[in-house]
Amino acid sequence: MFLAEVIGQVVATKKDESMTGRKLLLVRPKLVDEANPAKFRDGVNTIVAVDTVGAGEGELVMFCQGSSARQAGGLRQIPVDAAVVAIVDSVDVLGKKIYGGS
C-alpha cells in the first residue's frame, strides 16, 4: 500500500459497463522526505484510482495497485489497477507526527 493525496476526480461517461457508478480519483503519491523525515514530499507520478471509501479532494489516503487493488470493495471482476482503500487519520515517523491531529 502507498500514501497519496487526492488532487482531483476523473469523469468518464463512456467506460466499461462494470465501472458504472464507480468514483474515480486522481491521486498524487506522497513520500517521506529522506532529507527531512518529519515531512512528506510529492511523488512524480499521478494515478487514477477507484474510490472504495468515499475520499475527497485534499485528503491523505492509502491506495494499492495491481492485483491487490482488485481485492478491495467488490472490485474482483472490474478492470482496475489502483484502488483507494483508506482515508488516513495520522502518520507518525520516527516518533514524530508528520500528518494528522493529536
Secondary structure by P-SEA (a helix, b strand, c coil): cccccccbbbbbcccccccccbbbbbbbbbccccccccccccccbbbbbbbccccccccccccccccccccccccccccccccccccccccccccccccccc
